[in-house]
Amino acid sequence: MDKFTVLSAVAAPLPEANIDTDKIIPARFLKTTKRTGLGKHAFDAMRYREDGSENPEFVLNREPYRKAEILITHENFGCGSSREHAPWALLDFGIRCVIAPSFADIFFNNSFKNGILPIRLPRDICDQLMEDARMGANSRITVDLERQVVIRPDGSEIAFDIDPLRRHLLLEGLDDIGQTMRRESAISAYEAKQKKDAPWMPSIVLD
């Protein structure tokens, strides 16, 4: 998982509440267990017309938002079914941070585990950031996870809260497996001791 420290990027405004995981990645694309290749299907029903052509009205189909790495939206983002493919699709598209007044709990938790930073900010602040984002490529928003601030194009800063452990894991680029592998030497030492002290017990081998 890539580290998240400071992100300065184009932000895409998506002023809609209750965007569910089926809108983020429709169920028909959930046949894969790979985390890559889903970006082209992110927001599929919103991005494409019935004939498969792009919908020019959708924000992510317009410049400069095709390369947006920050998404600013409204309440209850990521509601609906608990599919981990939703953060996979966002990340594969290029989104590293989502800013909204609130998130569905499962999506919120899955985002951290996949290297996406979800930031909760009041609705009026999100609306201000959307106005900044509508200025396009000349209006980059910066998210500084180390200092826990969002920096607007005018230089003003907005503080946000984040769980200290989750902040640490994102800064270090550690998912669940990464956390475990950092303790590989301790696990191996325990396994060796277990094999010596209780050879009849089954052991776990880390390859």
N, C-alpha and C positions, 0 to 999 in steps of 0.2 A: 504494500500500500504506500502511495506517495505521501511524503510529509506535507502538512499544511502549515505554513508559517505566515507569510504575507501574500495576499492575492490582490493585484491591481488589474482590473479587467473591465471590459464592456459588460454592462448589466442589462438584462432584458426585462421590460415591464410586462407583467401578465396579470392585469387587474381582474381577477376572477376568484371567487371563494369556492370551497368544497371541490377542488380538483382531485378526483379520486385516482387510485392506482390504475384503473382501467383506462382512464384518459392518458395517464403518463405512459403506460405500455399495455396495449390491448391483449386480452387473454390468448388470442391466437398466436402470439409471438412467444409464448412461454414454454415452448417445447425444448429449448436449449438449456443446458446447465452451465454454459460458458458466460463469462461476464462481458465478453466483447461482441460487437456486431449488432447490438440492440439500439445504438444511438440513432440509426436511420429510421427506427420505428417509434422513437420517443414522440409523444403527443400525435400519434399517427392520424387519428380522426380529425384533429384540428389542423394538422400541417398539409394534408392531402385531400384532394377532391375524389369523388367516386371513380373517376377515370384514371386515378393515379397521379395526376398532375399536381403540382404544388398550389396551395392556396396562398395567393400573394398577400392576403390580408393578415395572415398569421405572423406574429412578431418574429419567430425564429426563421422565417423564410425571407426576411428582409435584412439588408445591410444596415448597420454593422452587426446586427444581432445573430447572424449565422455563426459567429464566433464568440458568442456570449459565454462567459464562465460563471456569471452570477445571475440568478433568477430572483426577481422580486414579485411577490404575489400576495394574495389575501388569505383569509382565515381557513383553517382546517385542511391545509395542503397535505395530500397523501392519504386521504381517508379511503375507505373501502376495504377490499381484500388485502391480506397481509403478504403481498408478493415482493420478495427481495429483488425481483427483476426491475422494479421501479427505480430504485437508486442506481442499479446497474445501467439502465437505459440513459438516465441523466448523466452519469459519469462518462459513459461512452460517447455521448453527444459532446461533452466538454464542460458540463456544469460541475463546479466544485463547491458552490455555496448557494443556498436557498434562504432568502429572507422573507419572513411572513409573520403575521400576528400570532398564529398558532399552527400546530402540525398534529396529524394523527400520531398516536403514541408509537405504533409499530414502525411506521415509516421513519419517524424521528430517530428511533433507536437503530434501525437498519442503515440510516444515512451515515452515522458515525462509524459503523463497522465497515463501511465501504469507502471511507475517505472524503465524504461530503460533509460540509459544515452547515447544519441548519441553525439559523439565528432567529430567535423570537424578538420582535420589536412591536411596539404599539401600532395600531392601524394608521394613525395620522403620520407617524414617522415613515412607515412603508409607503404611504402615498407621496410624501416628500421625495423619497428616494426614487420612486417611479418617475416623478417629474424630472429629476436629475437624469435618469436613464433615457428619457425621451429625447434628450439632447444629442444622443447618438455617440459616435466615435470620439467626439471632443469632450465627452463627459464620462471619464473612467471613475469607477468607485473602487476604493481600496478597503479590504478587510484585513485587519491586523489581529491575528489570533493571539500572538504573544502579549499584546497590550489590551486585547479584548475591546477593540473599537472599530467602528465603520467610519471611514473618512470620506466625506462628500467632496465633490469637485471644488467647492469653495474653501476647502481646508477645515471646515468644522467637523468635529468628531462626535460620534454617537456611541456611548458605551453599551455593551451587551453582557449578559451573564452566561456562564457556561460551567457545567460541572468540572471541577478541577481534574479528575481522572480522565474524562473524555478529552479535555483540552490537552493534557499531557500525551495521550495516545495519538491524537492527530498531529501534534508537533513532532512526535517521534516517528510517525508513519507506521504505527503498530495496530494490526487487527488482532482478533482473538488468537490466531495461530502464531502471529509474531510475538505476542506476549508470552505464549507458552515456550517458544523456541529460545527466548532470552534466558530461560531457566533450564536450558538443555543440560548444562553441566551438573546442576543440582539434581535433576531428574536421573541422569546417568549414574551419579554417585549413589543415589537412593536405590536404584535398580541393582547396582553391584553389591551393596550392603544387604539388600533383600535376598539376593541369590545366595549369598554366603550364609546369612543367618537362618534363612528358611528356604532351602533349595526345593522343597516340595511345592512351594507356592508358584503359580503361574507368573511370568514376568512380561513386561511391556518393552518391546525393543523399538527404539527410535532410529529409523534409517536416515 
